[in-house]
Amino acid sequence: MYGIKCKFGRFGTSPATYINSTTILCLTPNIQQDPSEISTESVALTVAMNGVDFNDEYTEVDFTF
């Protein structure tokens, strides 16, 4: 109903696409800040297969940009 979504810590959610049993393609979220205002940052990356229930407490994946 809601589809797959990825959450990039404080930067919010974005749509994702199922590629195969080991790969999900996450789009990076749109942010309001100018990229020059953000230094390199790592945030927890979580996935919701239903677009709602993220696994925030159990993630071991960080995304750095």
N, C-alpha and C positions, 0 to 999 in steps of 0.2 A: 504494500500500500504506500509506504513512504520511500522505499528504496534504500540502497546502501549509502551511508554517509560516513565521512571521516571528520574527526574533531582534532584541531591543532591547538591544544591548550587554550590560552587566553585569546587566540585569534579566531576562534569560532569554527563552524562546520562548513563543509563543502560536499558536493555530490561525489560519488565514487562509482566505478564501473567494475563489475566482476569480469575478470579475464579468464581465469581457470582455477583449479582447486588449490593452487598455491600463490595466486597473484590477484591483488585488487589494485586498480589504478585510482589514486586519490588526486583530485584537483586541489591546488593550493587555494586557500580562502582569499577573498578580496578583503583588503584592509583599507581603512580611511587614512592612516598615517602615510606620510611621504617615506618611501623606502630609505632615504638618506637619514631619517630620524631613528631608524632601528639598526642597532649594531647586530652582529652575529648573535643569534639566539637559538637555544634548544628548547623545545616544548614537547610534552607528552603527546603521542599520536594514538588515538583510540578509534575504534570502528564500531558502528552500529549497523547490523544487518537489516534491521527494520527501520532505520532512520531515527530512532528514539532512544533505545537502551544501549548506552555506551559502556564499555568495560573499564571505566576510569580507575577503579581500585586495583586492577590486575594487570595493567599495561606495563610492558618492559621495553617499549619502543619509544625512542626519542627521534624527533625530526629537527635538523639544524638548518637554518637558512639565514 
